Amino acid sequence: MAGSEVDKRASAGEALGMSSACERVFVSGANRGIGLEFVRRCLETGAVVTAACREPDEAADLRALRDEFGTSLVVERLDVTSEESIAGLARRLAEARVRFDLLVSNAGVCEREGFGEWTMAALMDQLCVNVAGAALLCQALAPMLNEGGKVVQLGSRMGSLELNLNGAAPVDGYSISKAGLNMVTRRLANHLAERRVCVVSMSPGWVRTEMGGEQADLSVEDAVGAMLAAIGRLGFEDSGSFLGSDGCVVPW
Ligand SMILES: NC(=O)c1ccc[n+]([C@@H]2O[C@H](COP(=O)([O-])OP(=O)(O)OC[C@H]3O[C@@H](n4cnc5c(N)ncnc54)[C@H](OP(=O)(O)O)[C@@H]3O)[C@@H](O)[C@H]2O)c1
């Protein structure tokens, strides 16, 4: 049945390095921005996707994808700052005996506060979502990752100690948190090595989303397309690295 919709999806999946049209993917922060585009693109390649967001009832774009892709999309409630929410999600997924080949840990926040205006509330909020939330989510879903699976943390060049970009921009708390997230990646890479799970931080570039703003360089389509191609090329030997959306190494 060459040229059929199934064939087209399977070959699109192969182009992304996905082994078959049955790839299982998990995405957090899936209701908008980069997360939503990951969901859409993975569904288009024939993957079965679990899309997690804080308010499924208000996730109109996910509902539209659900209408289009049916049971290939499962929408779950998740707030990464709540241990109870993470545990509930893990319990439901375990009961459903779900396994994942790719976990996209995407949920994140960026709060603008300049030096002199830093507050405990904003610093803790960003550490809570971007570092602790990502760490606890990955810990909870780790048992559901297939051997040879992949974990992608949505990192940022703003978290690179070596680049130390945009020193004057009021995003110190965000930069601090994304530097912390990079250590989550390194530690997870150690813990999941036995099962040959590849864990990376990946910076998407500057992307036009609510967080990135309208002036950003990249559309979500281009950014996520590039990241999926890079993810497809990842091997276990890449585990523990910090990469750009082109798959090239970003300095820590
Ligand atoms: N855009 C860029 O230029 C850029 C650059 C580098 C890295 N990144 C990273 O890429 C990721 C996605 O960014 P984006 O640009 O798509 O941002 P976005 O449009 O602001 O979307 C952020 C997503 O994270 C979710 N989220 C926030 N707090 C959460 C929580 N406590 N629990 C669960 N989900 C939560 C949001 O859900 P709600 O709708 O419920 O708030 C939303 O779905 C982030 O980790 C970000 O740091 C983005």
The ligand as an SDF file (V2000), in Angstrom:
LIG
                    3D

 48 52  0  0  0  0  0  0  0  0999 V2000
   10.6140   30.1600   23.7940 N   0  0  0  0  0  0  0  0  0  0  0  0
   11.9270   30.2330   23.8790 C   0  0  0  0  0  0  0  0  0  0  0  0
   12.5770   31.0870   23.2210 O   0  0  0  0  0  0  0  0  0  0  0  0
   12.6880   29.2440   24.7280 C   0  0  0  0  0  0  0  0  0  0  0  0
   14.0980   29.3060   24.7080 C   0  0  0  0  0  0  0  0  0  0  0  0
   14.8170   28.3970   25.4780 C   0  0  0  0  0  0  0  0  0  0  0  0
   14.1560   27.4460   26.2270 C   0  0  0  0  0  0  0  0  0  0  0  0
   12.7890   27.4160   26.2320 N   0  0  0  0  0  0  0  0  0  0  0  0
   12.1630   26.4020   27.0830 C   0  0  0  0  0  0  0  0  0  0  0  0
   11.2230   25.6450   26.3300 O   0  0  0  0  0  0  0  0  0  0  0  0
   10.1540   25.2170   27.1920 C   0  0  0  0  0  0  0  0  0  0  0  0
    8.8170   25.6130   26.5880 C   0  0  0  0  0  0  0  0  0  0  0  0
    8.8040   27.0160   26.4250 O   0  0  0  0  0  0  0  0  0  0  0  0
    7.7110   27.8240   25.6000 P   0  0  0  0  0  0  0  0  0  0  0  0
    8.4400   28.9070   24.9000 O   0  0  0  0  0  0  0  0  0  0  0  0
    6.8470   26.8920   24.8550 O   0  0  0  0  0  0  0  0  0  0  0  0
    6.9240   28.5140   26.8260 O   0  0  0  0  0  0  0  0  0  0  0  0
    5.3780   28.8420   27.0550 P   0  0  0  0  0  0  0  0  0  0  0  0
    4.7220   29.1240   25.7790 O   0  0  0  0  0  0  0  0  0  0  0  0
    5.3690   29.8710   28.1260 O   0  0  0  0  0  0  0  0  0  0  0  0
    4.7980   27.4320   27.6010 O   0  0  0  0  0  0  0  0  0  0  0  0
    5.2020   26.9550   28.8600 C   0  0  0  0  0  0  0  0  0  0  0  0
    4.4490   25.6850   29.1440 C   0  0  0  0  0  0  0  0  0  0  0  0
    4.8600   25.2090   30.4350 O   0  0  0  0  0  0  0  0  0  0  0  0
    3.6760   24.9640   31.1920 C   0  0  0  0  0  0  0  0  0  0  0  0
    3.8780   25.0880   32.6240 N   0  0  0  0  0  0  0  0  0  0  0  0
    4.2740   26.1710   33.3400 C   0  0  0  0  0  0  0  0  0  0  0  0
    4.2630   25.8770   34.6560 N   0  0  0  0  0  0  0  0  0  0  0  0
    3.8560   24.5840   34.7710 C   0  0  0  0  0  0  0  0  0  0  0  0
    3.6280   23.7150   35.8620 C   0  0  0  0  0  0  0  0  0  0  0  0
    3.8160   24.1150   37.1310 N   0  0  0  0  0  0  0  0  0  0  0  0
    3.2220   22.4400   35.6210 N   0  0  0  0  0  0  0  0  0  0  0  0
    3.0110   22.0230   34.3550 C   0  0  0  0  0  0  0  0  0  0  0  0
    3.1730   22.8110   33.2660 N   0  0  0  0  0  0  0  0  0  0  0  0
    3.5960   24.0780   33.4930 C   0  0  0  0  0  0  0  0  0  0  0  0
    2.6680   26.0080   30.6990 C   0  0  0  0  0  0  0  0  0  0  0  0
    1.3570   25.6410   31.0900 O   0  0  0  0  0  0  0  0  0  0  0  0
    0.2080   26.7460   31.4300 P   0  0  0  0  0  0  0  0  0  0  0  0
   -0.4180   27.1140   30.1090 O   0  0  0  0  0  0  0  0  0  0  0  0
   -0.7050   26.0150   32.3450 O   0  0  0  0  0  0  0  0  0  0  0  0
    0.8840   27.9200   32.0610 O   0  0  0  0  0  0  0  0  0  0  0  0
    2.9250   25.8930   29.2040 C   0  0  0  0  0  0  0  0  0  0  0  0
    2.2830   24.7700   28.6890 O   0  0  0  0  0  0  0  0  0  0  0  0
   10.4110   25.8610   28.5550 C   0  0  0  0  0  0  0  0  0  0  0  0
   11.0380   24.9340   29.4040 O   0  0  0  0  0  0  0  0  0  0  0  0
   11.3620   27.0010   28.2180 C   0  0  0  0  0  0  0  0  0  0  0  0
   12.1690   27.3780   29.3070 O   0  0  0  0  0  0  0  0  0  0  0  0
   12.0500   28.2860   25.5080 C   0  0  0  0  0  0  0  0  0  0  0  0
  1  2  1  0
  2  3  2  0
  2  4  1  0
  4  5  1  0
  4 48  2  0
  5  6  2  0
  6  7  1  0
  7  8  2  0
  8  9  1  0
  8 48  1  0
  9 10  1  0
  9 46  1  0
 10 11  1  0
 11 12  1  0
 11 44  1  0
 12 13  1  0
 13 14  1  0
 14 15  2  0
 14 16  1  0
 14 17  1  0
 17 18  1  0
 18 19  2  0
 18 20  1  0
 18 21  1  0
 21 22  1  0
 22 23  1  0
 23 24  1  0
 23 42  1  0
 24 25  1  0
 25 26  1  0
 25 36  1  0
 26 27  1  0
 26 35  1  0
 27 28  2  0
 28 29  1  0
 29 30  1  0
 29 35  2  0
 30 31  1  0
 30 32  2  0
 32 33  1  0
 33 34  2  0
 34 35  1  0
 36 37  1  0
 36 42  1  0
 37 38  1  0
 38 39  2  0
 38 40  1  0
 38 41  1  0
 42 43  1  0
 44 45  1  0
 44 46  1  0
 46 47  1  0
M  CHG  2   8   1  16  -1
M  END
$$$$
